[in-house]
């Protein structure tokens, strides 16, 4: 995908345009030009259309892996900066190399101005905030991710304009999504307050950490009560409920999912290849042409 045109977002729109058409934009409900002008975050568009979205988890700075995942069918990429050694310089290079079709979301290490500002400056259209157990923590993320008058994001340098277009400043607030992760009982207690914040788009029930903090397991009545409380509070506020991809189509009400990490996907792909069940579109027994495996 070329990003050499003056308005780089137009190049990316050639990639995401099929998603816009599939969702009904440009087919009578809303002129495609209007959709292009206002919302280019296809994750937000799909959720608004009642669809589910899944993001593959990225933990490596390898550009080949990142670009392969960006074009493999995931709706977004969950770029993991809380539990990985990834740096903002590395992630900036990754996003610039392959800004789509999968939309870049970053799980930031903290709710600090520095972390949030860097994430959006390098082009993330989703900010995933871990360990939200106070209203202040998620409010900080909103403040630093959104430009005035919504927040207090500084308009400094960054590659966001090169990726999303010269009118990014005017459209950023509508396209940047805020995801609040609830991972402990303190967060569950204020799930209704978190979901009630206007700029919070998604509330994520962190399955593993809820178990880690409580000593409970999925299926335990007390565990399920905590998860249900998060879901009910989120849906009551008109927001989207998120969880691990294992919960996709197995729990009602969930529409936003974190998929497996890159390492797991490589392992699964290797296992399928060794079993002879993975390959190109060629019939079984026909080897793919080297250099054209993608």
C-alpha positions in Angstrom: 0.0 0.0 0.0 1.5 3.3 -1.0 1.5 6.2 1.5 3.3 8.7 -0.8 0.3 10.8 -1.7 -0.3 14.2 -0.2 -3.3 13.1 1.8 -2.1 9.7 3.0 -5.5 8.8 4.4 -6.8 8.6 0.9 -4.4 5.7 0.2 -5.5 3.9 3.3 -9.1 4.4 2.3 -8.5 2.3 -0.8 -7.9 -0.5 1.7 -10.7 0.1 4.1 -13.3 1.3 1.5 -14.6 -2.3 1.0 -15.4 -2.4 4.8 -17.3 0.9 4.5 -19.3 -0.4 1.6 -20.0 -3.7 3.4 -21.3 -1.7 6.3 -23.7 0.2 4.2 -21.9 3.5 3.8 -22.2 4.7 0.2 -25.1 2.3 -0.4 -28.0 4.6 0.4 -27.7 5.0 4.2 -25.0 7.6 4.1 -22.9 8.9 1.1 -19.5 7.2 1.0 -17.8 10.6 0.8 -19.4 11.6 4.1 -18.3 8.4 5.8 -14.7 9.0 4.5 -14.8 12.6 5.8 -15.9 11.8 9.3 -15.1 8.2 10.4 -12.1 6.3 9.1 -11.8 4.0 12.2 -13.4 0.9 10.7 -13.6 -0.7 14.2 -15.9 2.0 15.3 -18.0 1.7 12.1 -18.4 -2.1 12.5 -19.4 -1.8 16.2 -21.9 0.9 15.3 -23.3 -1.5 12.6 -23.8 -4.2 15.3 -20.8 -6.3 14.2 -18.2 -8.0 16.3 -14.6 -7.1 16.1 -11.5 -9.1 16.8 -7.9 -7.9 17.3 -4.7 -9.9 17.0 -2.2 -9.3 19.8 1.2 -8.0 18.7 4.2 -8.4 21.1 7.1 -8.3 18.6 8.7 -5.5 16.7 9.2 -7.7 13.6 7.8 -5.8 10.6 7.0 -8.9 8.6 4.9 -10.3 11.4 3.2 -7.0 12.1 2.3 -6.4 8.4 1.1 -10.0 8.0 -1.2 -9.6 10.9 -2.4 -6.2 9.7 -3.6 -7.8 6.4 -4.8 -11.2 7.7 -8.4 -10.3 8.4 -8.2 -8.9 12.0 -10.3 -5.9 12.5 -7.6 -4.2 14.7 -4.2 -5.0 16.2 -3.8 -5.0 19.9 -0.3 -3.7 20.2 0.9 -4.9 23.6 3.1 -2.3 25.3 2.2 -3.1 28.9 3.5 -6.7 28.9 6.2 -6.5 26.2 9.5 -4.6 25.7 8.2 -2.8 22.7 9.3 0.8 22.4 7.3 3.7 20.9 9.9 4.1 18.2 9.5 0.5 17.2 5.7 0.7 17.3 5.8 4.0 15.3 7.8 2.2 12.5 5.3 -0.7 12.6 2.2 1.4 12.2 3.8 3.6 9.5 4.8 0.5 7.5 1.3 -1.1 7.6 -1.4 1.2 9.0 -4.2 -1.1 7.8 -6.5 -2.7 7.0 -6.4 -3.7 10.7 -6.6 -0.6 12.8 -3.8 0.0 15.3 -4.9 0.0 19.0 -2.2 0.3 21.7 -2.4 -1.1 25.3 -0.4 1.5 27.0 1.7 0.8 30.1 0.1 3.6 32.2 -2.4 6.4 32.1 0.3 9.0 32.1 0.3 11.9 29.7 3.5 10.7 28.1 2.2 7.2 27.4 -1.2 8.3 26.1 0.2 11.2 24.0 2.9 9.1 22.4 0.4 6.3 21.5 -2.0 8.7 19.6 0.9 10.8 18.1 2.3 7.7 16.4 -1.1 6.9 14.9 -3.1 4.6 17.3 -6.8 5.0 16.8 -7.5 3.0 20.0 -6.1 3.5 23.4 -6.4 0.5 25.7 -6.0 1.4 29.4 -5.0 -1.4 31.8 -5.9 -1.8 35.5 -8.7 0.7 35.5 -9.8 0.7 39.2 -10.4 4.4 39.6 -12.4 6.9 37.6 -9.4 9.2 37.6 -7.3 6.6 35.7 -9.6 6.3 32.7 -10.4 10.1 32.9 -6.6 10.7 32.5 -6.6 8.6 29.3 -9.5 10.6 27.9 -7.9 13.9 28.8 -4.6 13.1 27.1 -6.0 11.2 24.0 -8.5 13.9 23.0 -7.9 17.4 21.7 -9.7 20.4 23.2 -12.5 21.0 23.9 -13.0 17.4 25.0 -9.5 16.9 26.5 -6.2 18.5 26.8 -4.1 16.7 24.2 -1.2 18.8 23.0 -1.0 19.3 19.3 2.7 18.5 18.8 4.7 16.5 16.3 3.9 13.0 15.3 3.1 10.8 12.3 -0.7 10.9 12.7 -1.1 13.3 9.9 1.0 11.3 7.5 -1.2 8.3 8.1 -4.7 9.6 8.7 -4.7 12.9 6.7 -4.1 16.6 7.0 -7.5 17.1 8.6 -6.7 14.7 11.4 -6.9 17.5 14.0 -10.6 18.1 13.2 -11.5 14.4 13.0 -9.3 12.7 15.7 -11.7 13.0 18.6 -14.4 11.2 16.7 -12.1 8.4 15.6 -10.0 7.6 18.6 -11.5 5.0 20.8 -11.0 4.5 24.5 -11.0 1.0 26.0 -11.1 0.6 29.8 -9.8 -2.7 31.1 -11.4 -3.9 34.4 -9.0 -6.4 36.0 -9.7 -6.5 39.7 -12.6 -6.2 42.2 -12.0 -2.5 42.8 -12.6 -1.9 39.1 -15.7 -4.1 39.2 -17.1 -2.0 42.0 -17.1 1.1 39.9 -17.9 -0.5 36.5 -21.0 1.6 36.2 -19.1 4.8 36.7 -16.4 3.8 34.2 -19.0 2.9 31.6 -20.9 6.1 32.2 -18.1 8.3 31.1 -19.1 9.8 27.7 -15.8 9.2 26.0 -15.3 5.6 27.1 -16.3 3.4 24.1 -15.5 -0.1 25.3 -15.2 -1.8 28.7 -13.1 -5.0 28.8 -13.6 -7.7 31.3 -10.1 -9.0 31.8 -10.7 -12.7 32.3 -7.3 -13.8 33.5 -6.6 -11.0 35.9 -10.0 -11.1 37.4 -9.2 -14.7 38.3 -5.7 -13.8 39.4 -6.9 -11.0 41.8 -9.8 -13.1 43.3 -8.5 -16.6 43.2 -11.6 -17.6 41.3 -11.9 -19.5 38.1 -14.2 -19.1 35.1 -17.4 -20.9 35.8 -17.3 -20.2 39.5 -20.5 -18.5 40.6 -18.6 -15.7 42.3 -16.4 -15.2 39.2 -19.3 -15.1 36.8 -21.1 -12.6 39.1 -18.2 -10.2 38.7 -18.1 -10.6 34.9 -21.8 -10.2 34.6 -21.7 -7.0 36.7 -19.2 -5.5 34.3 -21.3 -6.6 31.3 -24.6 -5.3 32.7 -23.1 -2.0 33.7 -21.5 -1.5 30.3 -24.5 -2.4 28.2 -26.8 -0.2 30.5 -24.5 2.7 29.6 -24.9 2.0 25.9 -21.2 1.0 25.5 -19.5 -2.1 24.0 -18.4 -5.1 26.2 -15.1 -6.7 25.5 -13.4 -9.9 26.4 -11.0 -12.6 25.2 -11.6 -14.2 21.8 -12.4 -17.5 23.5 -15.7 -15.8 24.6 -16.7 -14.9 21.1 -20.1 -16.4 20.3 -20.1 -18.2 23.7 -21.3 -15.3 25.8 -24.1 -12.9 24.9 -23.5 -9.2 24.7 -19.8 -9.2 23.8 -18.7 -7.5 20.6 -15.0 -6.6 21.0 -12.4 -9.3 21.5 -8.7 -9.7 22.1 -7.3 -12.4 19.8 -4.2 -14.6 20.4 -0.7 -13.2 20.4 1.6 -13.4 17.5 3.7 -16.2 19.0 0.6 -18.4 19.5 -0.5 -17.7 15.9 3.0 -18.7 14.6 2.8 -21.9 16.7 -0.7 -22.8 15.5 0.3 -22.1 11.9 3.4 -24.3 12.2 1.3 -27.1 13.7 -1.3 -26.9 10.9 1.5 -26.8 8.3 3.1 -29.9 9.7 -0.3 -31.6 9.6 -0.6 -30.8 6.0 -3.7 -28.7 6.6 -2.4 -25.3 5.8 -1.2 -23.8 2.5 -2.1 -21.7 -0.5 -5.2 -21.9 -2.5 -3.6 -24.7 -4.5 -5.0 -28.2 -4.3 -3.5 -30.5 -1.7 -0.2 -31.8 -2.9 0.6 -28.8 -5.0 3.5 -26.8 -3.5 3.2 -23.0 -3.4 5.5 -20.9 -5.6 8.4 -19.6 -3.5 8.0 -15.8 -3.0 4.2 -16.0 -3.5 3.3 -17.8 -0.3 1.3 -14.9 1.0 
